[in-house]
Structure formats: C-alpha cells, structure tokens
Amino acid sequence: MDLFLSIPFLIFLPMAASFFVMSPLFTGNEIAIRRFTKTVCGFHFLYALFMLMLFDGANPYTSKLSFFGLDWVQSLGISFSFRIDGIGMILVLLTSFIFFMAAISSKINIRKNAKFYYSMLLLLMSAILGIFTANDIFVFFLFWELELIPAYFLIGGDFTSETVPEAKKSAVKFVLFTFGGSMFMLLGILLMYYYSYMSTGILSASFGDIFINSAPKIIQAIISALLLIGFGVKLPIIPLHGWLPDAHTNAPTPVSMVLAGILLKTGAYGIYRFNYEILKDIFLVIAPILAVFAIVNIIYTAFVAYAQTDIKRIVAYSSISNMGLILLGLCTLTKLGLSASVFHMVAHGLVTAGLFMICGVVYLRYKTRDINALGGIAVTMPRLFGFGTLIVLASIGIPAFAPFISEILTIVSAMFSDMGILLKICSVCALPLLIVSSCYMLKFLHKSFMGKLELSDKINDISMHEFVVLGSITAGLIIFGVFPAVILNLIG
C-alpha cells in the first residue's frame, strides 16, 4: 500500500496527534485543543471509511515496519507486522467512529485539564487500533499493555466540573485487574511461542506462523486457560468483572462511551484471534464450558442491572450481560456464530455509546443519576426522550435495529451448533433471559423519562453537539438493522 493508505498511518496518526497536543509546540487554548482533536478523529474516521471502500476480503491489508532494514527483534522472529482482515476492518471502523463521537461529546463534559485529557484520548485510540491490527503475538501484547496507561488516566483523572472522589480508586482497580490478567496472558503467549518453535523449528511470532497442534493436549489446555483469564478480565467474564461497574460509573461520559463501546471488544477479539483461531482444537473441548460462563454472564448481570438505582450502573451491568452473548456466539465455532458475535460487537458498541451519552446528558442537567430522583424528563427534553426511546428499543432487540439481527443469529447458531447438547441448552436458556434485559432497560426508560416531574422544569433540551452524537449512533443502529449484509459480507 501507499504510504498514505497504510496500516501504520491508520494506527499512529492519533498517537502523533497525542504527542503534539501534549508537547510545548501546541500553544492553543482549550477550544483549539478540542477542535484539533475533533478534526483528527473526524479525518481518521473518513480515512478508515476510505480504506473500507477499497477493501478486498480476498486480499487483506498487510504491512510491516522495519528499523534500518531489520525487524523489531529479528533474531527471535518478532516484527512490527500488521494485518487487517474483514473482522479487523469492521472493528477498526467502529473504533474510529466511537472515538469521533467521544471527541464531539467531550465539548460538554470536559471542563478541566483539556490538554492532558485529549492527548490521553488520542493515545488510547492508537493503542486499541494496534490491538485490532497486530499480526504478531508480541506486538499484540505491546499494544494491549500500552492501552493501560491512557485508560488509567482517563478513568481516574479530574476532567469534569465536579470532582469524583472514587474515580482514582476505580482507575487503580481497573489497572490491577487488567495487569493481573495480562500476566497470565503473557505466560500463555510465551508457552505458545515456545511450543510453536518446538513443533516447527521456526522462530516466528507472526499469527500465521504459530502452530502448536502437535503439543500435548494438556499443554494446549493450559495455554488456552491462561489466555482466557487475560481476555476474560477485559471482556469481562464473571467473576473477573469487578473493575467494570465502578470504572464506567466514575469515568467521564466520553470515556464511558469508549470503555463500553470499544475497550470490552478487545477481550472478545483476543479470544477470537488466539483461542478461536490458533488453539481451535482445544477450544472445541472447552467451548461448551465457556458457553455456560456466557449464560452466567447474561443471567447474573441482568438481574443485578435490574436492582441498580444509578443509571450508569444499569448500563454498565447491561454491557457485561451483552458481552456474554458475544462469547456465546464464539463458542458455537460456526461461521454463523462468528458472524453473530462480530455483528453484536458493532451493535452493542453503538447501543452502549448511546446509552452512556444519554446518562451524561441527564446528569449534566439534573446533577443526579439516581433513577428514583428522576422522572418526567420527556416533558422538558422531548428530543432526548426521542433518542432515548429509540436506543432503548434497539438495546432490547426490537426488529429493524442492529441488536435484533445479532441476537437472533446467536441463538440460531447455538441451537444448530455441533458442539453438543450443552450448547443447545444454553441457546434455549439465552432466549428467555433476553426478556430480563427488556425489563431493566424499560425500567431505565420509564423511571427516567416518564411519570411525575420530580426536578426543576427549567432545563434545556439537547444541544447541537449532543444531537449529532445521538443522531449518528441511532442512524447506525437503524442502517445495520435494515441492511445487515453491510457487516455480514465483510465477515464472510
């Protein structure tokens, strides 16, 4: 590819912009910083869209960075190599879009330390793009760890008009959970690298060169389990979910949009790239057990979400429940299940970004997230009520919205999977459990927007920036719900 139509440019453009914003060379005020970040994110989204238009599924984008003609660690076969296939292209575009929406919404949410905030937001964007495009297991791990730095500061930083006392604790909890999981993951990667060399005699860390099917099954099982712990923290899989509700609740609204819309998807993508593709033989054995964990995700967090009174915590727990559905699709080990899983990553990413945006708008106006203190918002903010209704209906799987397609595909793929009776039971259990999600989301809509007006009625409806964000997200949910082939053809 040409230099200006390349994966490195796609990944490192936000990073370069981050360093520029943070450097003394950038002397603009808060408005200039915000406009510059929105311009970079907007251009990046158009650039990713352009790459999608030129994308050929039979010839994925590939690239390799060398240093004076040498690979990163050439003697060990470790190189800065990148690859974007159909699934990677979908997730790259989703990442670019969500960060663009987060940059726009930051205008009304970020009131302090703008220089540091926007630089960390752009750096996080680069790290996540690196995860979705890495074609070397150690480069994948490098970006996986790099993402911790900006995420920590974004969750725990003081960027809003009101200081959140628990934000730093939430950030520390996020780092401890993720870093702890990463140690298990690194051990799994090292074992995978070693046994691949023992099997092939080739020192290479490229995804395409890793082969460990000749390793003892017990070793494959250990490696798979170690990787699942690392990815399970980020997904998250219960009981590794303890960091998520607090991080989502205490982070600024744009950061919550990124965490739920994109960051959780890196865990699912890691399971796909490592456990699903490289360790497929042993994944056939453990997939039914993992499907049970997926159902527990759906059941447990659905009931916990219903019991919450903080609207952000309702959305946070709903995210864990929906990630269980993504995991269930992967466990079917079918093309249909994989399609359903990736499709739900997109659908859920849009829904949660929209829901957290709504929570942020409500909090800015009413200074509370307690669902029992809200009510009657539909009267004072009819435009927000309109978008809120559409996004809530999308989240519970109403036809004509994207989540309906992914939920149906997941249930059907699990029902017709050849993975045994356990997966079929899971598919039967998942269908009625989706009704529970309808209960807590309709509770969210009814108690927040309907009923008696509890608070001041001197409230302005959504601004133009908020309208653009919510309108774009709603449009995406409808477009992919009516024309699902746009995504499904890329996956296929």
RABELGI-V722418 format. One record per residue. RES is the residue in one letter. PHI is phi in radians with two decimals (* if undefined). PSI is psi as a letter, one per 40 degrees, with the letter a starting at -180 (NA if undefined). OMEGA is omega in whole degrees, 0 to 359 (999 if undefined). Layout:
RES/PHI/PSI/OMEGA
RES/PHI/PSI/OMEGA
//
This chain:
M/*/i/175
D/-1.13/i/182
L/-0.98/d/183
F/-1.68/e/169
L/-2.44/g/189
S/-2.40/i/178
I/-1.16/d/178
P/-0.99/d/178
F/-1.11/d/179
L/-1.08/d/184
I/-1.36/d/192
F/-1.60/e/175
L/-1.04/d/177
P/-1.09/d/180
M/-1.16/d/178
A/-1.09/d/178
A/-1.12/d/178
S/-1.09/d/180
F/-1.13/d/180
F/-1.16/d/179
V/-1.09/d/184
M/-1.38/d/186
S/-1.38/i/177
P/-1.15/e/181
L/-1.15/d/180
F/-1.58/h/185
T/-1.93/e/183
G/-1.26/i/178
N/-1.45/a/184
E/-1.06/d/180
I/-1.12/d/180
A/-1.13/d/179
I/-1.10/d/181
R/-1.10/d/180
R/-1.14/d/178
F/-1.11/d/181
T/-1.12/d/178
K/-1.11/d/179
T/-1.13/d/179
V/-1.08/d/181
C/-1.15/d/178
G/-1.14/d/177
F/-1.10/d/180
H/-1.09/d/178
F/-1.10/d/178
L/-1.13/d/178
Y/-1.13/d/177
A/-1.13/d/178
L/-1.13/d/177
F/-1.12/d/177
M/-1.10/d/178
L/-1.12/d/180
M/-1.12/d/180
L/-1.64/e/186
F/-1.26/h/176
D/-2.11/h/184
G/-1.00/d/180
A/-1.33/e/180
N/-2.30/g/182
P/-1.04/i/175
Y/-1.18/h/176
T/-2.35/i/178
S/-2.82/i/177
K/-2.49/h/176
L/-1.71/h/177
S/-2.11/i/181
F/-2.09/h/184
F/0.98/f/177
G/1.44/e/182
L/-2.00/i/174
D/-1.25/i/184
W/-0.98/d/172
V/-2.24/g/191
Q/-1.11/d/182
S/-1.11/d/180
L/-1.85/e/178
G/1.25/f/180
I/-1.80/h/184
S/-2.41/i/175
F/-1.40/g/180
S/-1.88/i/183
F/-2.32/i/180
R/-2.68/h/176
I/-2.15/h/173
D/-1.67/a/183
G/-1.04/d/180
I/-1.16/d/178
G/-1.06/d/180
M/-1.11/d/178
I/-1.08/d/184
L/-1.25/d/175
V/-1.12/d/180
L/-1.15/d/177
L/-1.09/d/178
T/-1.04/d/181
S/-1.08/d/181
F/-1.17/d/182
I/-1.11/d/179
F/-1.17/d/176
F/-1.10/d/178
M/-1.14/d/179
A/-1.14/d/178
A/-1.14/d/179
I/-1.16/d/182
S/-1.21/e/180
S/-1.14/d/181
K/-0.99/d/185
I/-1.67/e/184
N/-1.89/d/186
I/-1.71/h/185
R/-2.12/e/183
K/-2.44/i/174
N/0.91/f/185
A/-1.08/d/182
K/-1.04/d/181
F/-1.22/d/182
Y/-1.04/d/185
Y/-1.19/d/177
S/-1.17/d/178
M/-1.21/d/178
L/-1.09/d/179
L/-1.19/d/178
L/-1.15/d/177
L/-1.09/d/179
M/-1.06/d/179
S/-1.11/d/181
A/-1.08/d/180
I/-1.19/d/176
L/-1.08/d/177
G/-1.10/d/178
I/-1.09/d/184
F/-1.32/e/184
T/-2.07/e/183
A/-1.08/h/177
N/-2.07/e/178
D/-2.35/h/187
I/-1.13/d/179
F/-1.42/d/173
V/-1.15/d/175
F/-0.99/d/181
F/-1.17/d/179
L/-1.03/d/180
F/-1.22/d/178
W/-1.04/d/179
E/-1.37/d/179
L/-1.04/d/181
E/-1.09/d/181
L/-1.09/d/187
I/-1.12/d/180
P/-1.17/d/180
A/-1.10/d/179
Y/-1.05/d/183
F/-1.23/d/180
L/-1.22/d/179
I/-1.29/d/187
G/-1.69/e/184
G/-1.31/i/179
D/-1.79/g/186
F/-2.07/e/183
T/-1.69/i/182
S/-1.18/d/180
E/-2.04/h/179
T/-1.25/h/178
V/-1.80/h/186
P/-1.05/d/185
E/-1.52/e/186
A/-1.08/d/181
K/-1.14/d/177
K/-1.10/d/179
S/-1.12/d/179
A/-1.14/d/178
V/-1.12/d/179
K/-1.08/d/177
F/-1.05/d/182
V/-1.14/d/182
L/-1.10/d/178
F/-1.09/d/184
T/-1.20/d/180
F/-1.17/d/176
G/-1.07/d/177
G/-1.11/d/181
S/-1.14/d/178
M/-1.17/d/174
F/-1.11/d/180
M/-1.10/d/179
L/-1.10/d/177
L/-1.08/d/177
G/-1.09/d/179
I/-1.14/d/179
L/-1.12/d/177
L/-1.11/d/178
M/-1.07/d/180
Y/-1.11/d/181
Y/-1.15/d/183
Y/-1.24/d/173
S/-1.17/d/177
Y/-1.14/d/179
M/-1.13/d/182
S/-1.44/d/187
T/-1.90/d/184
G/1.32/e/182
I/-1.99/h/176
L/-1.51/g/179
S/-2.62/h/179
A/-1.82/e/179
S/-1.19/i/180
F/-0.96/d/182
G/-1.21/e/183
D/-1.73/e/181
I/-1.31/h/180
F/-2.49/h/180
I/-2.30/e/181
N/-1.12/d/179
S/-1.49/e/178
A/-1.23/i/178
P/-0.96/i/183
K/-1.03/d/181
I/-1.15/d/177
I/-1.18/d/178
Q/-1.06/d/180
A/-1.15/d/179
I/-1.11/d/179
I/-1.06/d/180
S/-1.08/d/180
A/-1.15/d/179
L/-1.08/d/179
L/-1.16/d/180
L/-1.11/d/177
I/-1.12/d/180
G/-1.08/d/180
F/-1.29/d/182
G/-1.17/d/176
V/-1.15/d/184
K/-1.38/d/186
L/-1.02/d/350
P/-1.73/i/174
I/-1.78/h/176
I/-1.12/h/16
P/-1.77/f/184
L/-1.70/f/189
H/-1.75/e/191
G/-1.02/d/183
W/-1.34/d/195
L/-1.21/d/183
P/-1.01/d/181
D/-1.18/d/181
A/-1.10/d/180
H/-1.14/d/185
T/-1.23/d/188
N/-1.64/e/179
A/-1.35/i/173
P/-1.04/i/184
T/-0.95/d/180
P/-1.06/d/179
V/-1.22/d/176
S/-1.06/d/177
M/-1.05/d/181
V/-1.25/d/181
L/-1.03/d/183
A/-1.35/d/185
G/-1.32/d/187
I/-2.20/d/191
L/-1.03/d/180
L/-1.10/d/183
K/-1.22/d/178
T/-1.13/d/177
G/-1.14/d/178
A/-1.13/d/179
Y/-1.14/d/177
G/-1.08/d/177
I/-1.07/d/179
Y/-1.13/d/185
R/-1.23/d/185
F/-1.71/c/186
N/-1.25/d/185
Y/-1.31/d/185
E/-1.56/d/187
I/-1.37/d/185
L/-1.84/f/188
K/-1.12/d/182
D/-1.05/d/181
I/-1.39/d/177
F/-1.14/d/175
L/-1.06/d/182
V/-1.43/d/187
I/-1.59/e/182
A/-1.01/d/178
P/-1.07/d/178
I/-1.18/d/179
L/-1.13/d/178
A/-1.11/d/177
V/-1.13/d/176
F/-1.06/d/178
A/-1.09/d/179
I/-1.17/d/176
V/-1.07/d/175
N/-0.95/d/183
I/-1.17/d/185
I/-1.22/d/189
Y/-1.01/d/186
T/-1.26/d/176
A/-1.12/d/179
F/-1.24/d/177
V/-1.14/d/179
A/-1.06/d/180
Y/-1.13/d/183
A/-1.47/e/184
Q/-1.31/i/175
T/-1.98/e/176
D/-1.52/h/186
I/-1.12/d/177
K/-1.22/d/178
R/-1.23/d/174
I/-1.05/d/180
V/-1.17/d/180
A/-1.07/d/180
Y/-1.22/d/176
S/-1.14/d/177
S/-1.12/d/179
I/-1.09/d/179
S/-1.07/d/181
N/-1.22/d/176
M/-1.15/d/174
G/-1.09/d/178
L/-1.18/d/176
I/-1.10/d/179
L/-1.11/d/179
L/-1.08/d/178
G/-1.09/d/178
L/-1.14/d/184
C/-1.22/e/179
T/-1.26/d/181
L/0.94/f/176
T/-2.19/i/177
K/-1.10/d/179
L/-1.14/d/179
G/-1.14/d/177
L/-1.11/d/178
S/-1.06/d/180
A/-1.10/d/182
S/-1.10/d/181
V/-1.17/d/179
F/-1.07/d/181
H/-1.26/d/173
M/-1.04/d/180
V/-1.20/d/183
A/-1.07/d/181
H/-1.20/d/178
G/-1.03/d/179
L/-1.20/d/182
V/-1.08/d/184
T/-1.20/d/175
A/-1.08/d/179
G/-1.16/d/181
L/-1.15/d/178
F/-1.18/d/176
M/-1.10/d/178
I/-1.09/d/178
C/-1.04/d/180
G/-1.15/d/179
V/-1.10/d/180
V/-1.07/d/182
Y/-1.17/d/179
L/-1.09/d/181
R/-1.44/d/190
Y/-1.84/e/179
K/1.02/f/174
T/-2.69/i/174
R/-2.05/e/180
D/-1.29/h/184
I/-1.11/d/180
N/-1.35/e/179
A/-1.62/e/180
L/-1.62/i/179
G/2.45/i/178
G/1.35/e/180
I/-1.11/d/181
A/-1.03/d/181
V/-1.29/d/184
T/-1.53/d/183
M/-2.30/g/184
P/-1.12/d/180
R/-1.20/d/176
L/-1.11/d/178
F/-1.05/d/179
G/-1.09/d/179
F/-1.15/d/179
G/-1.05/d/179
T/-1.09/d/181
L/-1.11/d/183
I/-1.23/d/176
V/-1.14/d/178
L/-1.08/d/176
A/-1.11/d/184
S/-1.13/d/181
I/-1.60/e/172
G/1.50/f/176
I/-1.26/h/178
P/-0.95/i/183
A/1.50/e/173
F/-2.01/i/186
A/-0.98/d/182
P/-1.04/d/178
F/-1.04/d/181
I/-1.10/d/184
S/-1.19/d/180
E/-1.16/d/179
I/-1.12/d/179
L/-1.08/d/180
T/-1.13/d/181
I/-1.09/d/181
V/-1.14/d/181
S/-1.13/d/178
A/-1.20/d/182
M/-1.19/d/184
F/-1.80/e/179
S/-1.26/i/178
D/-1.62/e/185
M/-1.49/e/175
G/1.88/i/186
I/-1.17/d/183
L/-1.07/d/180
L/-1.22/d/177
K/-1.14/d/177
I/-1.11/d/178
C/-1.06/d/180
S/-1.16/d/179
V/-1.18/d/180
C/-1.24/d/185
A/-1.17/d/185
L/-1.09/d/178
P/-1.18/d/180
L/-1.19/d/177
L/-1.16/d/177
I/-1.16/d/178
V/-1.07/d/178
S/-1.09/d/176
S/-1.08/d/182
C/-1.11/d/184
Y/-1.31/d/178
M/-1.31/d/176
L/-1.21/d/173
K/-1.09/d/177
F/-0.99/d/182
L/-1.23/d/186
H/-1.17/d/185
K/-1.25/d/182
S/-1.42/d/190
F/-1.85/d/184
M/-1.66/a/172
G/1.37/a/184
K/-1.32/i/178
L/-1.27/h/185
E/-1.57/d/187
L/-1.96/a/183
S/-0.97/i/179
D/-1.63/e/179
K/-1.55/g/185
I/-2.18/h/177
N/-1.43/i/176
D/-1.24/i/186
I/-1.05/i/179
S/-1.40/i/180
M/-1.09/d/179
H/-1.06/d/180
E/-1.15/d/178
F/-1.09/d/180
V/-1.08/d/181
V/-1.12/d/182
L/-1.16/d/178
G/-1.16/d/180
S/-1.14/d/180
I/-1.14/d/179
T/-1.11/d/178
A/-1.05/d/178
G/-1.07/d/180
L/-1.10/d/180
I/-1.31/d/181
I/-1.04/d/181
F/-1.29/d/175
G/-1.31/d/180
V/-1.51/d/181
F/-2.14/g/182
P/-1.13/d/182
A/-1.09/d/178
V/-0.97/d/179
I/-1.55/d/186
L/-1.07/d/179
N/-1.16/d/177
L/-1.14/d/180
I/-1.13/d/183
G/-1.12/NA/999
//
